[in-house]
Structure formats: C-alpha cells, structure tokens
Amino acid sequence: MPVLSGKVAIVTGAGSGIGTSTAVALAQAGAVVTLIGRSEEALKLVAKKIEAAASQALIRPLSINDALAVEAAVQATVDAFGRVDILVNNAGTNTSKRKLLETSPEDWRLVLDINVTGAYLCTRAVLPVMQRQGEGTIVNIASVAAKSASLLGGAHYSASKAAVLSLTQSTNLEQRQYNIRATAISPGETATPILDRRALPPSAEERSKMLQPEDVAATVLFVASLPQRACIEDVLIRPTHLRDPMG
C-alpha cells in the first residue's frame, strides 16, 4: 500500500517548480492533493500529472495572501476529501531589485506578504481541521537565506524566510499538544523559475548542478511519511556543487 494512502494534502505554489514536483510526489505516494496557485491553466496541467499517477486533484486558483480565498480552499478540500493531513507552504516570490536602497516599500511588502503572511494564513486555516482530526503535518519551504542573509536573495527575501523558520517553531510550540507537527525545509540554490528574476539569471549548465525541484519534493515526502510521533523541525539541503558559498 502506498505510504500516504488515504491522506489529503494541500500544496501552495503548485503550478511550477518545487510545488509541482511536491504535489506529484505526494500523489504518487497515495495522497489526494489540492493544488493552490495563481494560474488556473498551470494547475490544470499539474492535475493531469496527478491523475496519471492514479490519484485525485482539486484545483483552487488564488493568491495566498487572500485570507478569505485561502479559507474557502481549505473548506473545499474538506468538503471534497473529508480532511487535511498535510499542508505544504511552498508559494513564494522575489523581485528583480534586491538591494536595500533599490527595494521599494511596495516590493518589500509584496515579498513579506506572499512568503510569510501567505504561509501564516494557510497554516491558520488548516489548524482547526487538524486539531479536530488529532493530527497533521505542515511543511514550510524556507531557504538557506533564512540561516544567513543572502545578497543573491536580497534583504526582503532573507527576512521573509527567516520569519518562516520562526513560524515553524511557533507552530510546534503551540500545536504539539494536538499531535500536529511542522517542518521547515531550507534548500540551497534550486533550479526553479524564480531564478529568472535575478539580475544575472544562471545558465542552463549552472542550473543543472543545482538542486532540482524533485530533490526538495523527495525531502517533503520523507518528512510527511514519518510516523506522526517523529517531528523533524529543521532541514537544510544544499547542492553538492556550491556555486556560491551562501547557497
């Protein structure tokens, strides 16, 4: 029997990169998955991959900084599948201008709003469901920039990912009594579309040596597959070949 048979997962940022790979990996392991992202067309393509894995997918196009839309997506998941076992807070963003004096207040707010507030809103929405069930797993995709501020990521991105680590710790402190666990996974450089927003996007050869989305997805699957008694709070995963000592 697949390791996640009977489980229900929600994956944000599911339309590309780590989110797509994670959603497919969870489905291949037996879970049904709600796909959250901004592009309905992209989510439909991911849903087809999940259906090819003999699983089910629910599509909810929305922005995760919209509290009402997030709550509606969680309720739709419960209505469709009866529960929520796994939440993967993967959705994230960055801007092209990343130095402090170049980052506008609007860019700062956008990155914090998506990367931190979005994760908070999704976590807040699933907690009552998980508490009623008596169990649940929340996986937050952070970054090595959470461990040490990154010039490549920028001050706003680094600050947002450090906040994701703190959110993870707070979730465990508050929710362990309900048998709910949270993990922060901090990947180094990963070959995802967000790299295109850098001032100097890496080449195809450079990207081939980075972590791939499926590497992070495999880490999510490992964490989610552990017995509920086991909580890995913090995971750091880097490329074997480091282009940048901070990556």
C-alpha positions as CSV (number, residue, x, y, z in Angstrom):
1,M,0.0,0.0,0.0
2,P,1.4,3.5,-0.9
3,V,2.8,5.2,2.2
4,L,0.4,8.2,2.0
5,S,-2.7,6.2,1.0
6,G,-5.8,7.8,2.5
7,K,-4.0,11.1,3.2
8,V,-5.1,14.5,1.9
9,A,-2.6,17.2,1.1
10,I,-2.7,20.9,0.2
11,V,0.3,22.3,-1.8
12,T,0.6,26.0,-2.4
13,G,2.6,27.4,-5.4
14,A,1.7,24.1,-7.1
15,G,1.8,25.4,-10.6
16,S,5.6,25.2,-11.1
17,G,8.9,24.2,-9.7
18,I,9.1,22.7,-6.2
19,G,5.3,23.0,-5.8
20,T,4.6,20.9,-8.9
21,S,7.2,18.2,-8.1
22,T,5.9,18.0,-4.5
23,A,2.3,17.7,-5.5
24,V,3.1,14.9,-7.9
25,A,5.4,13.1,-5.4
26,L,2.7,13.2,-2.8
27,A,0.1,11.9,-5.3
28,Q,2.4,9.1,-6.4
29,A,2.7,8.1,-2.7
30,G,-1.0,7.8,-2.5
31,A,-2.3,11.2,-1.3
32,V,-5.1,13.2,-2.9
33,V,-4.0,16.8,-3.4
34,T,-5.5,20.3,-3.5
35,L,-3.4,22.4,-5.8
36,I,-3.2,26.1,-5.0
37,G,-1.6,28.7,-7.3
38,R,-2.3,31.8,-9.3
39,S,-2.5,30.2,-12.7
40,E,-5.5,28.0,-13.4
41,E,-4.0,26.7,-16.6
42,A,-0.8,25.7,-14.9
43,L,-2.7,23.9,-12.1
44,K,-4.7,22.0,-14.7
45,L,-1.5,20.7,-16.2
46,V,-0.3,19.5,-12.8
47,A,-3.7,17.9,-12.1
48,K,-3.3,15.8,-15.3
49,K,0.0,14.5,-13.9
50,I,-1.6,13.6,-10.7
51,E,-4.5,11.8,-12.5
52,A,-1.8,9.9,-14.4
53,A,-0.5,8.8,-11.0
54,A,-4.0,7.3,-10.3
55,S,-4.8,10.0,-7.7
56,Q,-7.2,12.9,-7.5
57,A,-6.6,16.7,-7.6
58,L,-8.7,19.7,-6.6
59,I,-7.7,23.0,-8.3
60,R,-8.0,26.3,-6.4
61,P,-6.5,29.2,-8.3
62,L,-5.9,32.1,-5.8
63,S,-3.3,34.3,-4.2
64,I,-2.3,33.0,-0.8
65,N,-2.3,36.5,0.7
66,D,-6.1,36.5,0.3
67,A,-7.4,35.2,3.6
68,L,-11.0,34.5,2.5
69,A,-9.8,32.7,-0.6
70,V,-7.4,30.5,1.5
71,E,-10.2,29.6,4.0
72,A,-12.5,28.8,1.1
73,A,-9.9,26.5,-0.4
74,V,-9.4,24.6,2.8
75,Q,-13.2,24.2,3.2
76,A,-13.4,23.0,-0.3
77,T,-10.7,20.4,0.4
78,V,-12.6,19.2,3.5
79,D,-15.9,19.1,1.5
80,A,-14.3,17.1,-1.2
81,F,-12.0,14.7,0.7
82,G,-13.1,14.9,4.3
83,R,-9.9,16.0,6.0
84,V,-6.5,17.7,5.6
85,D,-3.4,15.8,6.7
86,I,-0.6,17.6,5.0
87,L,-0.1,21.3,4.2
88,V,3.0,22.3,2.1
89,N,3.5,26.1,2.3
90,N,5.7,26.4,-0.8
91,A,4.4,29.5,-2.6
92,G,7.0,32.3,-2.6
93,T,8.2,35.2,-4.6
94,N,11.0,37.7,-5.1
95,T,11.7,40.9,-7.0
96,S,14.4,41.8,-9.5
97,K,15.7,44.7,-7.4
98,R,17.1,43.3,-4.2
99,K,19.5,45.7,-2.6
100,L,18.1,47.7,0.3
101,L,18.2,51.1,-1.4
102,E,16.8,49.6,-4.6
103,T,13.9,47.7,-3.0
104,S,10.8,49.8,-2.9
105,P,8.4,49.6,0.1
106,E,5.9,48.0,-2.3
107,D,8.4,45.3,-3.2
108,W,9.2,44.7,0.4
109,R,5.6,44.4,1.4
110,L,4.9,42.0,-1.6
111,V,7.7,39.6,-0.7
112,L,6.8,39.5,3.0
113,D,3.1,39.3,2.2
114,I,3.4,36.2,0.0
115,N,6.3,34.4,1.7
116,V,5.3,35.0,5.3
117,T,1.7,36.1,5.6
118,G,0.6,33.6,3.0
119,A,2.2,30.8,5.0
120,Y,0.6,32.1,8.1
121,L,-2.9,32.3,6.5
122,C,-2.7,28.8,5.1
123,T,-1.5,27.4,8.5
124,R,-4.2,29.3,10.4
125,A,-6.8,27.9,8.0
126,V,-5.8,24.2,8.4
127,L,-5.2,24.2,12.1
128,P,-8.8,23.8,13.3
129,V,-9.2,20.9,10.9
130,M,-6.0,19.2,12.0
131,Q,-6.9,19.8,15.7
132,R,-10.3,18.0,15.2
133,Q,-8.5,15.1,13.5
134,G,-5.9,14.9,16.3
135,E,-3.0,15.0,13.8
136,G,-1.5,16.9,11.0
137,T,1.8,17.8,9.2
138,I,2.8,21.2,8.0
139,V,5.9,21.6,5.8
140,N,7.2,25.1,5.2
141,I,9.6,25.7,2.3
142,A,12.2,28.2,3.7
143,S,15.7,28.8,2.2
144,V,19.3,28.8,3.1
145,A,18.8,32.6,3.1
146,A,16.8,32.0,6.4
147,K,20.0,30.8,8.0
148,S,22.3,33.6,6.8
149,A,21.2,36.6,4.8
150,S,21.9,36.3,1.1
151,L,22.9,39.1,-1.3
152,L,21.5,36.9,-4.1
153,G,18.1,36.7,-2.4
154,G,18.1,40.2,-1.1
155,A,17.2,41.6,2.3
156,H,13.4,41.3,1.9
157,Y,13.6,37.7,0.8
158,S,16.1,36.7,3.5
159,A,14.0,38.4,6.2
160,S,10.9,36.6,4.9
161,K,12.5,33.2,5.0
162,A,13.9,33.8,8.5
163,A,10.3,34.5,9.5
164,V,9.2,31.2,8.0
165,L,11.6,29.4,10.3
166,S,10.2,31.3,13.3
167,L,6.6,30.5,12.2
168,T,7.6,26.8,12.1
169,Q,9.0,26.8,15.6
170,S,5.9,28.7,16.9
171,T,3.6,26.2,15.3
172,N,5.4,23.3,17.0
173,L,5.4,25.1,20.4
174,E,1.6,25.7,20.2
175,Q,0.3,22.7,18.3
176,R,2.3,19.7,19.5
177,Q,-0.4,19.1,22.2
178,Y,-2.8,18.4,19.2
179,N,-0.3,15.9,17.6
180,I,0.4,18.5,14.9
181,R,4.0,18.8,13.7
182,A,5.8,21.4,11.5
183,T,9.0,21.2,9.5
184,A,10.9,24.0,7.7
185,I,12.9,22.8,4.7
186,S,15.7,25.2,3.7
187,P,17.0,24.5,0.2
188,G,20.1,26.0,-1.3
189,E,20.1,27.0,-4.9
190,T,17.3,25.2,-6.7
191,A,16.6,25.3,-10.4
192,T,13.2,26.8,-10.4
193,P,11.6,29.7,-12.4
194,I,12.2,32.2,-9.6
195,L,15.9,32.3,-10.7
196,D,14.8,34.1,-13.8
197,R,14.1,37.2,-11.7
198,R,17.8,37.6,-10.7
199,A,19.8,40.4,-12.2
200,L,22.0,37.7,-13.8
201,P,20.0,34.5,-14.2
202,P,22.2,31.4,-14.1
203,S,22.9,29.5,-17.3
204,A,21.4,26.1,-18.1
205,E,24.7,24.4,-17.2
206,E,24.8,26.2,-13.9
207,R,21.2,25.2,-13.2
208,S,22.0,21.5,-14.0
209,K,24.4,21.4,-11.0
210,M,21.9,22.9,-8.6
211,L,19.2,21.1,-6.5
212,Q,16.3,20.2,-8.7
213,P,12.6,20.6,-7.7
214,E,12.3,16.8,-7.3
215,D,15.1,16.8,-4.8
216,V,13.2,19.1,-2.5
217,A,9.9,17.2,-3.2
218,A,11.6,14.0,-2.1
219,T,12.6,15.7,1.2
220,V,9.0,16.8,1.7
221,L,7.8,13.3,1.1
222,F,10.3,11.8,3.6
223,V,9.1,14.3,6.3
224,A,5.4,13.6,5.6
225,S,5.9,9.9,5.6
226,L,7.5,9.6,9.0
227,P,5.3,8.3,11.8
228,Q,3.4,11.1,13.5
229,R,5.4,10.7,16.6
230,A,8.5,12.0,14.8
231,C,9.0,15.7,14.1
232,I,11.9,17.0,12.1
233,E,11.7,20.7,12.8
234,D,14.5,22.0,10.6
235,V,16.1,20.5,7.4
236,L,19.0,22.2,5.4
237,I,19.6,20.8,2.0
238,R,22.3,22.2,-0.3
239,P,23.7,21.3,-3.8
240,T,26.8,19.1,-3.6
241,H,28.4,21.6,-6.0
242,L,28.2,25.0,-4.5
243,R,28.5,27.9,-6.9
244,D,28.1,30.4,-4.1
245,P,29.3,29.6,-0.5
246,M,26.0,31.1,0.8
247,G,23.9,28.7,-1.5
